[in-house]
Amino acid sequence: MTIEERVPLAPLTTFGVGGEARFFAAAKTVDEVQEALVFASARKIPVFILGGGSNILVSDEGFEGLVLSVRLSDITTEEAGDRTHVSVGAGVVWDDFVQWSIAHRFAGLECLSGVPGTVGGAVIGNLGAYGAQTSDTLVRVESIDTHHTESGIRVFEKEACDFSYHDSIFGKTSGRYAVVRAIFALSTDPTSQLSYRDNRFDLTRLTHTLGHAPSQQEIREAILDMREEKGSIIMPGRRSYKCAGSFFHMPFVSPEQYAQVVARARALDAVREEQLQPWAWEQPDGSYKLAPGFLLEYTEFKKGYTRGSVGISPKHTLVIINLAGATACDIANLARDMQRAVSDLFGITLEREVEYVGCVERSNQ
Ligand SMILES: Cc1cc2nc3c(=O)[nH]c(=O)nc-3n(C[C@H](O)[C@H](O)[C@H](O)COP(=O)(O)OP(=O)(O)OC[C@H]3O[C@@H](n4cnc5c(N)ncnc54)[C@H](O)[C@@H]3O)c2cc1C
């Protein structure tokens, strides 16, 4: 395997910004993953594992270590009772896997159509959308422990993956495990695919709209249409923005904090607060999940906001976009100002969902 030097990272990310990788390896096999890790370990340089680059912001100065792009791309199947176990290389493009599953009449992934990135990235962040998440159908993950490269494949059964909202053991120990393969249990029984509803999208009405029970392909098309309407897609032939999806997580707050936010929002603009409902959801533990877009609506950072080469998607308040020629610094500065505005107004901290690679924060003071 060739280890390249000074490889531009911007074209390998959906933001399209960032500098070079000091070293770069594209590993197509487990042996090549191990070889690349041994290379980095011998030089005592940091490693960043790259998937589809759809949830990261690479520093303008690049990454002074090895960027390891995991490119295992095989899909194999094995019967397992009433399900089929599908083993998927971590480098397979997630949406290609979704399309593969539909073409093979497997159910369960349609609602996750159109999300950019790889299968590896989907496991790390427990990719979720429209009522479904990666962990729903995943049974096992095969990985290489970057601290013990020589140990071979380390298997994590689903229970050991510690999946939660947009997170997993692999996200919590970021960089420790290179995911090489994920095994899913898929069935051809298409039940319970149409239960998702939010204030803009009601999948439960699809049967009524179409006049018949939707096929998996029709569910996929409905999801892709909705994603395009929300500016949450990067796909040829559909309106796309250079972005990394939602920049911030949804905050969870205590009942007291929730009451304070309600009072503050109503004092600022009661009509707007009513128009934007629902913007908070009570959780089983009594906490509240808030829509960050609601909080941002009270600041200058609304949909369509622009500042030089960066802006906020005209379709989605949480999506920061590279309008043309933005730097990582431009994007990080806007993100920081959005966080400060929400914190100053509501006392709520917006946590970043997008991961910074290299020294993005150094030039972001
Ligand atoms: C337009 C748009 C819409 C989006 N919509 C959604 C959505 O609806 N739901 C959602 O959950 N996300 C969404 N995202 C975010 C993003 O697509 C997902 O988080 C995706 O799963 C990231 O995968 P990736 O391969 O691009 O990972 P990357 O961005 O390359 O990396 C993300 C993290 O995963 C790690 N990683 C990647 N591959 C591996 C591997 N093989 N082994 C170990 N670590 C690895 C990286 O080191 C990094 O820490 C969206 C993004 C965009 C641009």
The ligand as an ORCA input file, in Angstrom:
! r2SCAN-3c Opt
* xyz 0 1
  C     -26.286     16.955      4.042
  C     -26.030     16.134      5.285
  C     -27.079     15.533      5.949
  C     -26.846     14.743      7.083
  N     -27.907     14.150      7.695
  C     -27.700     13.350      8.759
  C     -28.793     12.664      9.365
  O     -29.936     12.774      8.950
  N     -28.531     11.880     10.427
  C     -27.255     11.703     10.911
  O     -27.087     10.945     11.877
  N     -26.216     12.360     10.362
  C     -26.393     13.163      9.295
  N     -25.340     13.816      8.717
  C     -23.996     13.695      9.302
  C     -23.130     12.604      8.654
  O     -23.543     12.327      7.354
  C     -23.168     11.309      9.452
  O     -22.734     11.568     10.754
  C     -22.311     10.214      8.814
  O     -22.656      8.980      9.389
  C     -20.806     10.463      8.972
  O     -20.120      9.441      8.251
  P     -18.750      9.703      7.509
  O     -18.331      8.413      6.916
  O     -18.843     10.848      6.577
  O     -17.786     10.061      8.730
  P     -16.648     11.194      8.798
  O     -17.279     12.544      8.719
  O     -15.566     10.911      7.815
  O     -16.095     10.936     10.279
  C     -16.950     11.156     11.387
  C     -16.327     10.452     12.612
  O     -16.328      9.044     12.405
  C     -14.995      8.524     12.465
  N     -14.902      7.433     11.483
  C     -15.345      7.410     10.208
  N     -15.141      6.202      9.669
  C     -14.538      5.450     10.627
  C     -14.065      4.094     10.691
  N     -14.163      3.264      9.658
  N     -13.502      3.672     11.838
  C     -13.379      4.481     12.925
  N     -13.798      5.772     12.924
  C     -14.380      6.240     11.787
  C     -14.094      9.697     12.145
  O     -12.809      9.515     12.687
  C     -14.869     10.824     12.839
  O     -14.611     10.775     14.217
  C     -25.529     14.590      7.582
  C     -24.461     15.217      6.901
  C     -24.704     15.959      5.763
  C     -23.547     16.593      5.036
*
